[in-house]
Amino acid sequence: MHEHRFAIGQSVRMPNRLGTLKTDDLLFTVTGKMPARDRSPQYRIRSEEERHERVVTEDMLEAIAQQLEMADAAEQLFAPKKITLPNTN
């Protein structure tokens, strides 16, 4: 039996590819874990943009937490810092 790689509540993305044309990835939250299908764990996932849940196998998903952490680090590195000057009055 294969272990589930993603946790309930974790943000994941499902790469959206149509043939050789890559379109925007779809973002989801894991809402439940299900038994494996064809030796790949299954998940219930939901998008903020959809009213229904989907059932997908683990090989269809990618974690996005690392990408978000990298974006936060870049924002902190390049964000303008607010400088407070002393009041001279």
Secondary structure, 3 states (H helix, E strand, C coil): CCCCCCCCCCEEEECCEECCEECCCEEEEEEEEEEEECCEEEEEEECCCCCCEEEEEHHHCEECHHHHHHHHHHHHHHCCCCCCCCCCC
